[in-house]
Amino acid sequence: MANEVEDFYCDEVLSGNTAVDIVWETENTLAFYHTRPFYEVHIVVIPKKHIPSLIDVTPEEKDLMVDLFAVIQKVSKSVNEKYGACKVSTNIGGYQSNKHMHWHVHYGERITD
């Protein structure tokens, strides 16, 4: 991509510009297979509302976070049942390449750097 997008999840995924393989969706949350996976199984869970990161969540977004964590739980449970394990993580600050809060649910060996 010649010009790096500011927020891949808002600009590409939620807008429909980039098609994704959806794992689970609610009114406020979307879980989908990573478009460029780092692991054998790599699912991303995002709020549909733009929130830069976990440290930017406000008390008014409590219901959104309850929904988001319910989806993370469902996806994690499914991956765990199928493979026997998974990891769940989020990044903040310099570790966060895309400034839209997102959670990774992944299993298996790292397949790319």
N, C-alpha and C positions, 0 to 999 in steps of 0.2 A: 504494500500500500504506500503510495507516494506521500500522501499527507496523513499523518497519524491522527485519528479521531480523538477528541477530548474525552468523550465518555462512550465507549463502545456499546455498553448495555443500553443506554438511552438512544444514542444516535443510530445504532445498527440493529440491535436485537429487538428492543421494544417498539421501534418504529416499523419493523418488518423489512428493513433493507437487507438484513442478513437472516436467512432462514436457519432455524435451529430445530434439533430433534427434542421435543418437549417430553420431559419425564413426569412432571406434575405442574398443575397450574390452578391458582385460585384468583379471586378478584384482585388481590394485592401482591401476589408472589408468583414468580416463575422459576421453575427448575428445569434445566436442559443440559444435554451433553455438551461439554466444552467444545468450542469450535476448533481449537488447536490443543488437544489434550496433552498433559504432561505425564499422565499415568494411564495404565491399562484401562481402568474405568475412571472417568473424571466428569463429575456433574457439578454445575454451577447453580447456586440458588441466589436469586436477587429479589429485592423489593421492586415493585413496578414504579414506586415513587422514587425520585432521585434523592438519595441520602448519601453524602460523600463517604462516610465510613462509620464504623461502630461508635466511635467517640463523638459523632455528630448527632446521634439519636436524641430526640427530645421527649419529654414526658408525654406530649400530645400524640406521639407515634407509638404508644404502648400497644394498642390493638393491632397495628401493623406488625409490630415485633412478635406478638403472640402468634399471629398467622404465619409469619416468616419462620419462626422456630418450629411450628407444627409441621410445616413442609420439610424443613431440614430433618426433623425427627422421622417423618414418613420415608423420605428418600434414604436416610441412613439405615433405617430398619430394613428396608428392601435390599440395599447393597449388603448389609451384614448377613441377612438370611441367605442370600445367593452365594456369597463368597466367604463368609465366616469372619469378616473384619472390615473396617473402613476407618478412614481418618476424616475429621471435620475441622476446617480451619478458615480463618479470615486474616487479612493483612491490613496494616495501618501504617500511615506515614510513607516513608521511603520504600517500604516493602510492597506498597500497593501500587501496581502499575496502572490500574484503571480506578479513577476516583469516583466510583459508584460502589457503595457497600455491596459486597458479594461474599458468598461462602462456598468453599470447595468441599465436596464430598468425594473422596477418592479411595481407590483400592488398587493394590498391585504395585509392580515395579515402575519406577520412573522411566518413561520411554523417550523423553526429550529434555534438553536443558533449558 
